[in-house]
Amino acid sequence: MKLKKLLRKNIEPRCAYCALGTPLADGERFTCRRRGVVDGADHCRAFQYDPLRRTPPKPAVLRGHFTDADFSLEDPK
């Protein structure tokens, strides 16, 4: 299911994950084969989605105090 979400057709176009862009050293700007140096949030008609350029979000932090018993499937006695 997650793979379908990653490869869906209605991805918001951004230069940050376009196949035509290459990141610069600052990490916020990209060199585009069509438009030159652009911001990562820009996009154009030549956008070609590359799923390998997408950075996944950081996992959520577990809040609270948990023990190993909280994550086991055995019945407590």
PDB file of N, H, CA, C and O in Angstrom:
ATOM      1  N   MET A   1       0.821  -1.191   0.000  1.00  0.00           N
ATOM      2  CA  MET A   1       0.000   0.000   0.000  1.00  0.00           C
ATOM      3  C   MET A   1       0.868   1.259   0.000  1.00  0.00           C
ATOM      4  O   MET A   1       0.548   2.225  -0.693  1.00  0.00           O
ATOM      5  N   LYS A   2       1.967   1.260   0.772  1.00  0.00           N
ATOM      6  H   LYS A   2       2.227   0.475   1.335  1.00  0.00           H
ATOM      7  CA  LYS A   2       2.833   2.426   0.804  1.00  0.00           C
ATOM      8  C   LYS A   2       3.492   2.654  -0.546  1.00  0.00           C
ATOM      9  O   LYS A   2       3.726   3.799  -0.932  1.00  0.00           O
ATOM     10  N   LEU A   3       3.802   1.567  -1.281  1.00  0.00           N
ATOM     11  H   LEU A   3       3.612   0.636  -0.967  1.00  0.00           H
ATOM     12  CA  LEU A   3       4.408   1.706  -2.589  1.00  0.00           C
ATOM     13  C   LEU A   3       3.444   2.388  -3.547  1.00  0.00           C
ATOM     14  O   LEU A   3       3.864   3.203  -4.370  1.00  0.00           O
ATOM     15  N   LYS A   4       2.150   2.065  -3.453  1.00  0.00           N
ATOM     16  H   LYS A   4       1.809   1.404  -2.785  1.00  0.00           H
ATOM     17  CA  LYS A   4       1.154   2.717  -4.293  1.00  0.00           C
ATOM     18  C   LYS A   4       1.094   4.212  -4.008  1.00  0.00           C
ATOM     19  O   LYS A   4       0.947   5.021  -4.923  1.00  0.00           O
ATOM     20  N   LYS A   5       1.210   4.573  -2.730  1.00  0.00           N
ATOM     21  H   LYS A   5       1.329   3.915  -1.986  1.00  0.00           H
ATOM     22  CA  LYS A   5       1.161   5.978  -2.351  1.00  0.00           C
ATOM     23  C   LYS A   5       2.381   6.729  -2.885  1.00  0.00           C
ATOM     24  O   LYS A   5       2.277   7.896  -3.264  1.00  0.00           O
ATOM     25  N   LEU A   6       3.524   6.066  -2.914  1.00  0.00           N
ATOM     26  H   LEU A   6       3.608   5.119  -2.606  1.00  0.00           H
ATOM     27  CA  LEU A   6       4.746   6.681  -3.402  1.00  0.00           C
ATOM     28  C   LEU A   6       4.726   6.851  -4.915  1.00  0.00           C
ATOM     29  O   LEU A   6       5.284   7.816  -5.437  1.00  0.00           O
ATOM     30  N   LEU A   7       4.093   5.926  -5.620  1.00  0.00           N
ATOM     31  H   LEU A   7       3.640   5.142  -5.197  1.00  0.00           H
ATOM     32  CA  LEU A   7       4.107   5.938  -7.079  1.00  0.00           C
ATOM     33  C   LEU A   7       2.818   6.463  -7.699  1.00  0.00           C
ATOM     34  O   LEU A   7       2.581   6.239  -8.886  1.00  0.00           O
ATOM     35  N   ARG A   8       1.993   7.142  -6.945  1.00  0.00           N
ATOM     36  H   ARG A   8       2.186   7.324  -5.981  1.00  0.00           H
ATOM     37  CA  ARG A   8       0.722   7.623  -7.485  1.00  0.00           C
ATOM     38  C   ARG A   8       0.949   8.696  -8.557  1.00  0.00           C
ATOM     39  O   ARG A   8       2.017   9.305  -8.609  1.00  0.00           O
ATOM     40  N   LYS A   9      -0.031   8.918  -9.388  1.00  0.00           N
ATOM     41  H   LYS A   9      -0.898   8.423  -9.345  1.00  0.00           H
ATOM     42  CA  LYS A   9       0.090   9.829 -10.521  1.00  0.00           C
ATOM     43  C   LYS A   9      -0.133  11.291 -10.163  1.00  0.00           C
ATOM     44  O   LYS A   9       0.323  12.170 -10.893  1.00  0.00           O
ATOM     45  N   ASN A  10      -0.814  11.576  -9.073  1.00  0.00           N
ATOM     46  H   ASN A  10      -1.184  10.862  -8.479  1.00  0.00           H
ATOM     47  CA  ASN A  10      -1.150  12.962  -8.741  1.00  0.00           C
ATOM     48  C   ASN A  10      -0.169  13.561  -7.728  1.00  0.00           C
ATOM     49  O   ASN A  10      -0.589  14.183  -6.752  1.00  0.00           O
ATOM     50  N   ILE A  11       1.123  13.378  -7.954  1.00  0.00           N
ATOM     51  H   ILE A  11       1.464  12.872  -8.746  1.00  0.00           H
ATOM     52  CA  ILE A  11       2.165  13.942  -7.102  1.00  0.00           C
ATOM     53  C   ILE A  11       2.272  15.437  -7.399  1.00  0.00           C
ATOM     54  O   ILE A  11       2.246  15.853  -8.558  1.00  0.00           O
ATOM     55  N   GLU A  12       2.393  16.234  -6.347  1.00  0.00           N
ATOM     56  H   GLU A  12       2.414  15.897  -5.406  1.00  0.00           H
ATOM     57  CA  GLU A  12       2.573  17.672  -6.534  1.00  0.00           C
ATOM     58  C   GLU A  12       3.957  17.909  -7.139  1.00  0.00           C
ATOM     59  O   GLU A  12       4.954  17.507  -6.539  1.00  0.00           O
ATOM     60  N   PRO A  13       4.050  18.549  -8.309  1.00  0.00           N
ATOM     61  CA  PRO A  13       5.361  18.730  -8.948  1.00  0.00           C
ATOM     62  C   PRO A  13       6.251  19.690  -8.166  1.00  0.00           C
ATOM     63  O   PRO A  13       5.821  20.777  -7.779  1.00  0.00           O
ATOM     64  N   ARG A  14       7.490  19.278  -7.938  1.00  0.00           N
ATOM     65  H   ARG A  14       7.840  18.396  -8.252  1.00  0.00           H
ATOM     66  CA  ARG A  14       8.509  20.094  -7.275  1.00  0.00           C
ATOM     67  C   ARG A  14       9.859  19.733  -7.883  1.00  0.00           C
ATOM     68  O   ARG A  14      10.107  18.572  -8.208  1.00  0.00           O
ATOM     69  N   CYS A  15      10.710  20.706  -8.033  1.00  0.00           N
ATOM     70  H   CYS A  15      10.508  21.649  -7.769  1.00  0.00           H
ATOM     71  CA  CYS A  15      12.051  20.455  -8.572  1.00  0.00           C
ATOM     72  C   CYS A  15      12.878  19.578  -7.644  1.00  0.00           C
ATOM     73  O   CYS A  15      13.847  18.961  -8.086  1.00  0.00           O
ATOM     74  N   ALA A  16      12.517  19.508  -6.369  1.00  0.00           N
ATOM     75  H   ALA A  16      11.730  20.009  -6.009  1.00  0.00           H
ATOM     76  CA  ALA A  16      13.268  18.714  -5.404  1.00  0.00           C
ATOM     77  C   ALA A  16      13.252  17.227  -5.752  1.00  0.00           C
ATOM     78  O   ALA A  16      14.209  16.524  -5.426  1.00  0.00           O
ATOM     79  N   TYR A  17      12.209  16.725  -6.399  1.00  0.00           N
ATOM     80  H   TYR A  17      11.432  17.296  -6.665  1.00  0.00           H
ATOM     81  CA  TYR A  17      12.169  15.318  -6.784  1.00  0.00           C
ATOM     82  C   TYR A  17      11.833  15.134  -8.260  1.00  0.00           C
ATOM     83  O   TYR A  17      11.074  14.241  -8.639  1.00  0.00           O
ATOM     84  N   CYS A  18      12.416  15.999  -9.077  1.00  0.00           N
ATOM     85  H   CYS A  18      13.032  16.724  -8.770  1.00  0.00           H
ATOM     86  CA  CYS A  18      12.292  15.891 -10.529  1.00  0.00           C
ATOM     87  C   CYS A  18      13.517  15.179 -11.085  1.00  0.00           C
ATOM     88  O   CYS A  18      14.629  15.384 -10.598  1.00  0.00           O
ATOM     89  N   ALA A  19      13.323  14.352 -12.091  1.00  0.00           N
ATOM     90  H   ALA A  19      12.420  14.186 -12.486  1.00  0.00           H
ATOM     91  CA  ALA A  19      14.429  13.622 -12.700  1.00  0.00           C
ATOM     92  C   ALA A  19      15.370  14.545 -13.460  1.00  0.00           C
ATOM     93  O   ALA A  19      16.514  14.169 -13.717  1.00  0.00           O
ATOM     94  N   LEU A  20      14.927  15.735 -13.823  1.00  0.00           N
ATOM     95  H   LEU A  20      13.998  16.041 -13.614  1.00  0.00           H
ATOM     96  CA  LEU A  20      15.749  16.665 -14.585  1.00  0.00           C
ATOM     97  C   LEU A  20      16.615  17.562 -13.715  1.00  0.00           C
ATOM     98  O   LEU A  20      17.451  18.299 -14.238  1.00  0.00           O
ATOM     99  N   GLY A  21      16.436  17.517 -12.398  1.00  0.00           N
ATOM    100  H   GLY A  21      15.757  16.919 -11.973  1.00  0.00           H
ATOM    101  CA  GLY A  21      17.170  18.396 -11.495  1.00  0.00           C
ATOM    102  C   GLY A  21      18.290  17.689 -10.758  1.00  0.00           C
ATOM    103  O   GLY A  21      18.221  16.490 -10.488  1.00  0.00           O
ATOM    104  N   THR A  22      19.333  18.462 -10.435  1.00  0.00           N
ATOM    105  H   THR A  22      19.389  19.436 -10.655  1.00  0.00           H
ATOM    106  CA  THR A  22      20.460  17.967  -9.645  1.00  0.00           C
ATOM    107  C   THR A  22      20.648  18.907  -8.468  1.00  0.00           C
ATOM    108  O   THR A  22      20.739  20.118  -8.669  1.00  0.00           O
ATOM    109  N   PRO A  23      20.709  18.388  -7.234  1.00  0.00           N
ATOM    110  CA  PRO A  23      20.841  19.280  -6.080  1.00  0.00           C
ATOM    111  C   PRO A  23      22.201  19.975  -6.038  1.00  0.00           C
ATOM    112  O   PRO A  23      23.223  19.401  -6.414  1.00  0.00           O
ATOM    113  N   LEU A  24      22.187  21.223  -5.572  1.00  0.00           N
ATOM    114  H   LEU A  24      21.356  21.689  -5.266  1.00  0.00           H
ATOM    115  CA  LEU A  24      23.420  21.970  -5.349  1.00  0.00           C
ATOM    116  C   LEU A  24      23.910  21.724  -3.927  1.00  0.00           C
ATOM    117  O   LEU A  24      23.235  21.048  -3.150  1.00  0.00           O
ATOM    118  N   ALA A  25      25.057  22.255  -3.583  1.00  0.00           N
ATOM    119  H   ALA A  25      25.605  22.804  -4.213  1.00  0.00           H
ATOM    120  CA  ALA A  25      25.671  22.004  -2.276  1.00  0.00           C
ATOM    121  C   ALA A  25      24.838  22.543  -1.119  1.00  0.00           C
ATOM    122  O   ALA A  25      24.881  21.978  -0.026  1.00  0.00           O
ATOM    123  N   ASP A  26      24.077  23.626  -1.329  1.00  0.00           N
ATOM    124  H   ASP A  26      24.042  24.084  -2.217  1.00  0.00           H
ATOM    125  CA  ASP A  26      23.298  24.204  -0.224  1.00  0.00           C
ATOM    126  C   ASP A  26      22.078  23.360   0.137  1.00  0.00           C
ATOM    127  O   ASP A  26      21.525  23.532   1.224  1.00  0.00           O
ATOM    128  N   GLY A  27      21.639  22.446  -0.745  1.00  0.00           N
ATOM    129  H   GLY A  27      22.088  22.306  -1.628  1.00  0.00           H
ATOM    130  CA  GLY A  27      20.529  21.553  -0.457  1.00  0.00           C
ATOM    131  C   GLY A  27      19.153  22.138  -0.709  1.00  0.00           C
ATOM    132  O   GLY A  27      18.163  21.406  -0.680  1.00  0.00           O
ATOM    133  N   GLU A  28      19.064  23.441  -0.956  1.00  0.00           N
ATOM    134  H   GLU A  28      19.868  24.035  -0.979  1.00  0.00           H
ATOM    135  CA  GLU A  28      17.763  24.077  -1.196  1.00  0.00           C
ATOM    136  C   GLU A  28      17.545  24.426  -2.657  1.00  0.00           C
ATOM    137  O   GLU A  28      16.403  24.567  -3.095  1.00  0.00           O
ATOM    138  N   ARG A  29      18.613  24.567  -3.410  1.00  0.00           N
ATOM    139  H   ARG A  29      19.541  24.453  -3.054  1.00  0.00           H
ATOM    140  CA  ARG A  29      18.501  24.923  -4.824  1.00  0.00           C
ATOM    141  C   ARG A  29      18.941  23.751  -5.690  1.00  0.00           C
ATOM    142  O   ARG A  29      19.689  22.876  -5.253  1.00  0.00           O
ATOM    143  N   PHE A  30      18.458  23.755  -6.929  1.00  0.00           N
ATOM    144  H   PHE A  30      17.850  24.466  -7.285  1.00  0.00           H
ATOM    145  CA  PHE A  30      18.731  22.673  -7.858  1.00  0.00           C
ATOM    146  C   PHE A  30      19.114  23.246  -9.209  1.00  0.00           C
ATOM    147  O   PHE A  30      18.689  24.343  -9.570  1.00  0.00           O
ATOM    148  N   THR A  31      19.921  22.497  -9.957  1.00  0.00           N
ATOM    149  H   THR A  31      20.266  21.605  -9.663  1.00  0.00           H
ATOM    150  CA  THR A  31      20.194  22.879 -11.338  1.00  0.00           C
ATOM    151  C   THR A  31      19.272  22.051 -12.215  1.00  0.00           C
ATOM    152  O   THR A  31      19.288  20.821 -12.167  1.00  0.00           O
ATOM    153  N   CYS A  32      18.487  22.721 -13.000  1.00  0.00           N
ATOM    154  H   CYS A  32      18.474  23.721 -13.039  1.00  0.00           H
ATOM    155  CA  CYS A  32      17.524  22.080 -13.891  1.00  0.00           C
ATOM    156  C   CYS A  32      18.098  22.073 -15.301  1.00  0.00           C
ATOM    157  O   CYS A  32      18.712  23.052 -15.725  1.00  0.00           O
ATOM    158  N   ARG A  33      17.907  20.988 -16.023  1.00  0.00           N
ATOM    159  H   ARG A  33      17.409  20.192 -15.678  1.00  0.00           H
ATOM    160  CA  ARG A  33      18.384  20.908 -17.406  1.00  0.00           C
ATOM    161  C   ARG A  33      17.641  21.885 -18.311  1.00  0.00           C
ATOM    162  O   ARG A  33      18.155  22.277 -19.359  1.00  0.00           O
ATOM    163  N   ARG A  34      16.450  22.272 -17.914  1.00  0.00           N
ATOM    164  H   ARG A  34      16.033  21.954 -17.063  1.00  0.00           H
ATOM    165  CA  ARG A  34      15.634  23.172 -18.743  1.00  0.00           C
ATOM    166  C   ARG A  34      15.723  24.634 -18.312  1.00  0.00           C
ATOM    167  O   ARG A  34      15.761  25.530 -19.155  1.00  0.00           O
ATOM    168  N   ARG A  35      15.757  24.877 -16.983  1.00  0.00           N
ATOM    169  H   ARG A  35      15.726  24.149 -16.298  1.00  0.00           H
ATOM    170  CA  ARG A  35      15.620  26.249 -16.488  1.00  0.00           C
ATOM    171  C   ARG A  35      16.841  26.796 -15.766  1.00  0.00           C
ATOM    172  O   ARG A  35      16.831  27.962 -15.372  1.00  0.00           O
ATOM    173  N   GLY A  36      17.883  26.013 -15.576  1.00  0.00           N
ATOM    174  H   GLY A  36      17.891  25.065 -15.896  1.00  0.00           H
ATOM    175  CA  GLY A  36      19.078  26.481 -14.863  1.00  0.00           C
ATOM    176  C   GLY A  36      18.932  26.298 -13.362  1.00  0.00           C
ATOM    177  O   GLY A  36      18.371  25.300 -12.910  1.00  0.00           O
ATOM    178  N   VAL A  37      19.432  27.254 -12.583  1.00  0.00           N
ATOM    179  H   VAL A  37      19.888  28.065 -12.950  1.00  0.00           H
ATOM    180  CA  VAL A  37      19.372  27.170 -11.120  1.00  0.00           C
ATOM    181  C   VAL A  37      17.990  27.605 -10.636  1.00  0.00           C
ATOM    182  O   VAL A  37      17.534  28.708 -10.936  1.00  0.00           O
ATOM    183  N   VAL A  38      17.334  26.726  -9.885  1.00  0.00           N
ATOM    184  H   VAL A  38      17.705  25.830  -9.640  1.00  0.00           H
ATOM    185  CA  VAL A  38      15.973  26.992  -9.388  1.00  0.00           C
ATOM    186  C   VAL A  38      15.862  26.573  -7.931  1.00  0.00           C
ATOM    187  O   VAL A  38      16.696  25.824  -7.422  1.00  0.00           O
ATOM    188  N   ASP A  39      14.824  27.064  -7.267  1.00  0.00           N
ATOM    189  H   ASP A  39      14.147  27.673  -7.680  1.00  0.00           H
ATOM    190  CA  ASP A  39      14.518  26.676  -5.899  1.00  0.00           C
ATOM    191  C   ASP A  39      13.870  25.289  -5.902  1.00  0.00           C
ATOM    192  O   ASP A  39      13.238  24.910  -6.888  1.00  0.00           O
ATOM    193  N   GLY A  40      14.017  24.532  -4.820  1.00  0.00           N
ATOM    194  H   GLY A  40      14.530  24.840  -4.019  1.00  0.00           H
ATOM    195  CA  GLY A  40      13.467  23.187  -4.736  1.00  0.00           C
ATOM    196  C   GLY A  40      11.958  23.127  -4.775  1.00  0.00           C
ATOM    197  O   GLY A  40      11.391  22.093  -5.130  1.00  0.00           O
ATOM    198  N   ALA A  41      11.290  24.222  -4.415  1.00  0.00           N
ATOM    199  H   ALA A  41      11.751  25.061  -4.126  1.00  0.00           H
ATOM    200  CA  ALA A  41       9.826  24.251  -4.414  1.00  0.00           C
ATOM    201  C   ALA A  41       9.248  24.638  -5.771  1.00  0.00           C
ATOM    202  O   ALA A  41       8.036  24.541  -5.965  1.00  0.00           O
ATOM    203  N   ASP A  42      10.076  25.071  -6.709  1.00  0.00           N
ATOM    204  H   ASP A  42      11.060  25.150  -6.551  1.00  0.00           H
ATOM    205  CA  ASP A  42       9.595  25.441  -8.045  1.00  0.00           C
ATOM    206  C   ASP A  42       9.202  24.198  -8.836  1.00  0.00           C
ATOM    207  O   ASP A  42       9.491  23.069  -8.438  1.00  0.00           O
ATOM    208  N   HIS A  43       8.538  24.431  -9.966  1.00  0.00           N
ATOM    209  H   HIS A  43       8.304  25.348 -10.289  1.00  0.00           H
ATOM    210  CA  HIS A  43       8.215  23.355 -10.897  1.00  0.00           C
ATOM    211  C   HIS A  43       7.947  23.952 -12.274  1.00  0.00           C
ATOM    212  O   HIS A  43       7.745  25.159 -12.405  1.00  0.00           O
ATOM    213  N   CYS A  44       7.947  23.108 -13.291  1.00  0.00           N
ATOM    214  H   CYS A  44       8.111  22.127 -13.184  1.00  0.00           H
ATOM    215  CA  CYS A  44       7.654  23.564 -14.646  1.00  0.00           C
ATOM    216  C   CYS A  44       6.918  22.466 -15.402  1.00  0.00           C
ATOM    217  O   CYS A  44       6.630  21.407 -14.845  1.00  0.00           O
ATOM    218  N   ARG A  45       6.617  22.720 -16.671  1.00  0.00           N
ATOM    219  H   ARG A  45       6.851  23.580 -17.124  1.00  0.00           H
ATOM    220  CA  ARG A  45       5.884  21.740 -17.478  1.00  0.00           C
ATOM    221  C   ARG A  45       6.704  20.490 -17.768  1.00  0.00           C
ATOM    222  O   ARG A  45       6.136  19.437 -18.056  1.00  0.00           O
ATOM    223  N   ALA A  46       8.018  20.586 -17.697  1.00  0.00           N
ATOM    224  H   ALA A  46       8.480  21.442 -17.463  1.00  0.00           H
ATOM    225  CA  ALA A  46       8.891  19.463 -18.023  1.00  0.00           C
ATOM    226  C   ALA A  46       9.107  18.527 -16.837  1.00  0.00           C
ATOM    227  O   ALA A  46       9.981  17.662 -16.899  1.00  0.00           O
ATOM    228  N   PHE A  47       8.335  18.675 -15.760  1.00  0.00           N
ATOM    229  H   PHE A  47       7.625  19.377 -15.710  1.00  0.00           H
ATOM    230  CA  PHE A  47       8.498  17.860 -14.546  1.00  0.00           C
ATOM    231  C   PHE A  47       8.375  16.381 -14.870  1.00  0.00           C
ATOM    232  O   PHE A  47       7.413  15.943 -15.502  1.00  0.00           O
ATOM    233  N   GLN A  48       9.383  15.609 -14.417  1.00  0.00           N
ATOM    234  H   GLN A  48      10.164  15.964 -13.903  1.00  0.00           H
ATOM    235  CA  GLN A  48       9.373  14.148 -14.543  1.00  0.00           C
ATOM    236  C   GLN A  48       9.641  13.579 -13.156  1.00  0.00           C
ATOM    237  O   GLN A  48      10.738  13.737 -12.618  1.00  0.00           O
ATOM    238  N   TYR A  49       8.658  12.927 -12.584  1.00  0.00           N
ATOM    239  H   TYR A  49       7.767  12.799 -13.021  1.00  0.00           H
ATOM    240  CA  TYR A  49       8.753  12.434 -11.214  1.00  0.00           C
ATOM    241  C   TYR A  49       9.788  11.315 -11.108  1.00  0.00           C
ATOM    242  O   TYR A  49       9.776  10.372 -11.899  1.00  0.00           O
ATOM    243  N   ASP A  50      10.681  11.429 -10.127  1.00  0.00           N
ATOM    244  H   ASP A  50      10.690  12.196  -9.485  1.00  0.00           H
ATOM    245  CA  ASP A  50      11.665  10.398  -9.822  1.00  0.00           C
ATOM    246  C   ASP A  50      11.478  10.002  -8.364  1.00  0.00           C
ATOM    247  O   ASP A  50      11.886  10.755  -7.480  1.00  0.00           O
ATOM    248  N   PRO A  51      10.868   8.835  -8.074  1.00  0.00           N
ATOM    249  CA  PRO A  51      10.572   8.462  -6.690  1.00  0.00           C
ATOM    250  C   PRO A  51      11.817   8.250  -5.833  1.00  0.00           C
ATOM    251  O   PRO A  51      11.720   8.304  -4.608  1.00  0.00           O
ATOM    252  N   LEU A  52      12.964   8.014  -6.424  1.00  0.00           N
ATOM    253  H   LEU A  52      13.043   7.970  -7.420  1.00  0.00           H
ATOM    254  CA  LEU A  52      14.179   7.803  -5.645  1.00  0.00           C
ATOM    255  C   LEU A  52      14.756   9.106  -5.094  1.00  0.00           C
ATOM    256  O   LEU A  52      15.612   9.067  -4.210  1.00  0.00           O
ATOM    257  N   ARG A  53      14.319  10.232  -5.583  1.00  0.00           N
ATOM    258  H   ARG A  53      13.623  10.263  -6.301  1.00  0.00           H
ATOM    259  CA  ARG A  53      14.797  11.531  -5.084  1.00  0.00           C
ATOM    260  C   ARG A  53      13.979  12.037  -3.907  1.00  0.00           C
ATOM    261  O   ARG A  53      14.349  13.026  -3.275  1.00  0.00           O
ATOM    262  N   ARG A  54      12.899  11.385  -3.615  1.00  0.00           N
ATOM    263  H   ARG A  54      12.599  10.582  -4.129  1.00  0.00           H
ATOM    264  CA  ARG A  54      12.020  11.822  -2.544  1.00  0.00           C
ATOM    265  C   ARG A  54      12.593  11.412  -1.189  1.00  0.00           C
ATOM    266  O   ARG A  54      13.010  10.265  -1.027  1.00  0.00           O
ATOM    267  N   THR A  55      12.622  12.306  -0.227  1.00  0.00           N
ATOM    268  H   THR A  55      12.283  13.237  -0.358  1.00  0.00           H
ATOM    269  CA  THR A  55      13.115  12.005   1.109  1.00  0.00           C
ATOM    270  C   THR A  55      11.920  11.656   1.992  1.00  0.00           C
ATOM    271  O   THR A  55      11.012  12.473   2.144  1.00  0.00           O
ATOM    272  N   PRO A  56      11.903  10.452   2.580  1.00  0.00           N
ATOM    273  CA  PRO A  56      10.759  10.083   3.416  1.00  0.00           C
ATOM    274  C   PRO A  56      10.736  10.907   4.699  1.00  0.00           C
ATOM    275  O   PRO A  56      11.789  11.322   5.183  1.00  0.00           O
ATOM    276  N   PRO A  57       9.551  11.149   5.255  1.00  0.00           N
ATOM    277  CA  PRO A  57       9.470  11.905   6.509  1.00  0.00           C
ATOM    278  C   PRO A  57      10.079  11.110   7.659  1.00  0.00           C
ATOM    279  O   PRO A  57      10.153   9.882   7.613  1.00  0.00           O
ATOM    280  N   LYS A  58      10.513  11.828   8.685  1.00  0.00           N
ATOM    281  H   LYS A  58      10.454  12.825   8.722  1.00  0.00           H
ATOM    282  CA  LYS A  58      11.096  11.175   9.856  1.00  0.00           C
ATOM    283  C   LYS A  58      10.003  10.421  10.613  1.00  0.00           C
ATOM    284  O   LYS A  58       8.861  10.878  10.661  1.00  0.00           O
ATOM    285  N   PRO A  59      10.339   9.270  11.206  1.00  0.00           N
ATOM    286  CA  PRO A  59       9.330   8.520  11.961  1.00  0.00           C
ATOM    287  C   PRO A  59       8.899   9.282  13.212  1.00  0.00           C
ATOM    288  O   PRO A  59       9.663  10.069  13.772  1.00  0.00           O
ATOM    289  N   ALA A  60       7.692   9.038  13.627  1.00  0.00           N
ATOM    290  H   ALA A  60       7.071   8.399  13.173  1.00  0.00           H
ATOM    291  CA  ALA A  60       7.146   9.705  14.804  1.00  0.00           C
ATOM    292  C   ALA A  60       7.876   9.235  16.065  1.00  0.00           C
ATOM    293  O   ALA A  60       8.317   8.089  16.151  1.00  0.00           O
ATOM    294  N   VAL A  61       7.991  10.125  17.020  1.00  0.00           N
ATOM    295  H   VAL A  61       7.632  11.056  16.950  1.00  0.00           H
ATOM    296  CA  VAL A  61       8.649   9.813  18.280  1.00  0.00           C
ATOM    297  C   VAL A  61       7.614   9.248  19.246  1.00  0.00           C
ATOM    298  O   VAL A  61       6.530   9.811  19.402  1.00  0.00           O
ATOM    299  N   LEU A  62       7.951   8.130  19.895  1.00  0.00           N
ATOM    300  H   LEU A  62       8.831   7.673  19.769  1.00  0.00           H
ATOM    301  CA  LEU A  62       7.055   7.557  20.895  1.00  0.00           C
ATOM    302  C   LEU A  62       7.184   8.358  22.178  1.00  0.00           C
ATOM    303  O   LEU A  62       8.282   8.530  22.707  1.00  0.00           O
ATOM    304  N   ARG A  63       6.073   8.837  22.665  1.00  0.00           N
ATOM    305  H   ARG A  63       5.181   8.697  22.235  1.00  0.00           H
ATOM    306  CA  ARG A  63       6.080   9.615  23.896  1.00  0.00           C
ATOM    307  C   ARG A  63       5.507   8.773  25.021  1.00  0.00           C
ATOM    308  O   ARG A  63       4.517   8.066  24.832  1.00  0.00           O
ATOM    309  N   GLY A  64       6.114   8.844  26.166  1.00  0.00           N
ATOM    310  H   GLY A  64       6.918   9.418  26.319  1.00  0.00           H
ATOM    311  CA  GLY A  64       5.655   8.068  27.312  1.00  0.00           C
ATOM    312  C   GLY A  64       6.693   7.029  27.695  1.00  0.00           C
ATOM    313  O   GLY A  64       7.743   6.907  27.063  1.00  0.00           O
ATOM    314  N   HIS A  65       6.382   6.297  28.727  1.00  0.00           N
ATOM    315  H   HIS A  65       5.530   6.396  29.240  1.00  0.00           H
ATOM    316  CA  HIS A  65       7.287   5.270  29.223  1.00  0.00           C
ATOM    317  C   HIS A  65       6.688   3.915  28.906  1.00  0.00           C
ATOM    318  O   HIS A  65       5.636   3.553  29.434  1.00  0.00           O
ATOM    319  N   PHE A  66       7.356   3.168  28.046  1.00  0.00           N
ATOM    320  H   PHE A  66       8.211   3.462  27.617  1.00  0.00           H
ATOM    321  CA  PHE A  66       6.868   1.857  27.637  1.00  0.00           C
ATOM    322  C   PHE A  66       7.849   0.784  28.087  1.00  0.00           C
ATOM    323  O   PHE A  66       9.053   1.022  28.178  1.00  0.00           O
ATOM    324  N   THR A  67       7.317  -0.393  28.365  1.00  0.00           N
ATOM    325  H   THR A  67       6.339  -0.586  28.292  1.00  0.00           H
ATOM    326  CA  THR A  67       8.144  -1.540  28.716  1.00  0.00           C
ATOM    327  C   THR A  67       8.018  -2.576  27.614  1.00  0.00           C
ATOM    328  O   THR A  67       7.190  -2.438  26.714  1.00  0.00           O
ATOM    329  N   ASP A  68       8.835  -3.608  27.686  1.00  0.00           N
ATOM    330  H   ASP A  68       9.508  -3.720  28.417  1.00  0.00           H
ATOM    331  CA  ASP A  68       8.753  -4.683  26.693  1.00  0.00           C
ATOM    332  C   ASP A  68       7.397  -5.389  26.753  1.00  0.00           C
ATOM    333  O   ASP A  68       6.934  -5.907  25.737  1.00  0.00           O
ATOM    334  N   ALA A  69       6.765  -5.418  27.904  1.00  0.00           N
ATOM    335  H   ALA A  69       7.142  -4.997  28.729  1.00  0.00           H
ATOM    336  CA  ALA A  69       5.460  -6.076  28.058  1.00  0.00           C
ATOM    337  C   ALA A  69       4.371  -5.330  27.252  1.00  0.00           C
ATOM    338  O   ALA A  69       3.396  -5.936  26.809  1.00  0.00           O
ATOM    339  N   ASP A  70       4.550  -4.039  27.076  1.00  0.00           N
ATOM    340  H   ASP A  70       5.343  -3.547  27.436  1.00  0.00           H
ATOM    341  CA  ASP A  70       3.576  -3.266  26.307  1.00  0.00           C
ATOM    342  C   ASP A  70       3.557  -3.697  24.837  1.00  0.00           C
ATOM    343  O   ASP A  70       2.543  -3.531  24.159  1.00  0.00           O
ATOM    344  N   PHE A  71       4.660  -4.244  24.343  1.00  0.00           N
ATOM    345  H   PHE A  71       5.484  -4.379  24.893  1.00  0.00           H
ATOM    346  CA  PHE A  71       4.768  -4.596  22.937  1.00  0.00           C
ATOM    347  C   PHE A  71       4.710  -6.093  22.690  1.00  0.00           C
ATOM    348  O   PHE A  71       4.935  -6.525  21.560  1.00  0.00           O
ATOM    349  N   SER A  72       4.420  -6.894  23.690  1.00  0.00           N
ATOM    350  H   SER A  72       4.237  -6.543  24.609  1.00  0.00           H
ATOM    351  CA  SER A  72       4.334  -8.340  23.494  1.00  0.00           C
ATOM    352  C   SER A  72       2.889  -8.741  23.199  1.00  0.00           C
ATOM    353  O   SER A  72       1.945  -8.037  23.558  1.00  0.00           O
ATOM    354  N   LEU A  73       2.745  -9.873  22.546  1.00  0.00           N
ATOM    355  H   LEU A  73       3.511 -10.445  22.254  1.00  0.00           H
ATOM    356  CA  LEU A  73       1.424 -10.381  22.165  1.00  0.00           C
ATOM    357  C   LEU A  73       0.892 -11.405  23.163  1.00  0.00           C
ATOM    358  O   LEU A  73      -0.234 -11.877  23.006  1.00  0.00           O
ATOM    359  N   GLU A  74       1.647 -11.750  24.153  1.00  0.00           N
ATOM    360  H   GLU A  74       2.562 -11.367  24.280  1.00  0.00           H
ATOM    361  CA  GLU A  74       1.215 -12.728  25.151  1.00  0.00           C
ATOM    362  C   GLU A  74       0.219 -12.092  26.103  1.00  0.00           C
ATOM    363  O   GLU A  74       0.255 -10.888  26.354  1.00  0.00           O
ATOM    364  N   ASP A  75      -0.679 -12.934  26.632  1.00  0.00           N
ATOM    365  H   ASP A  75      -0.708 -13.913  26.427  1.00  0.00           H
ATOM    366  CA  ASP A  75      -1.669 -12.463  27.591  1.00  0.00           C
ATOM    367  C   ASP A  75      -1.008 -12.230  28.949  1.00  0.00           C
ATOM    368  O   ASP A  75      -0.261 -13.088  29.418  1.00  0.00           O
ATOM    369  N   PRO A  76      -1.268 -11.087  29.589  1.00  0.00           N
ATOM    370  CA  PRO A  76      -0.707 -10.877  30.927  1.00  0.00           C
ATOM    371  C   PRO A  76      -1.445 -11.757  31.926  1.00  0.00           C
ATOM    372  O   PRO A  76      -2.651 -11.966  31.790  1.00  0.00           O
ATOM    373  N   LYS A  77      -0.739 -12.274  32.927  1.00  0.00           N
ATOM    374  H   LYS A  77       0.240 -12.104  33.037  1.00  0.00           H
ATOM    375  CA  LYS A  77      -1.359 -13.142  33.934  1.00  0.00           C
ATOM    376  C   LYS A  77      -1.459 -12.452  35.253  1.00  0.00           C
ATOM    377  O   LYS A  77      -1.956 -13.033  36.218  1.00  0.00           O
TER     378      LYS A  77
END
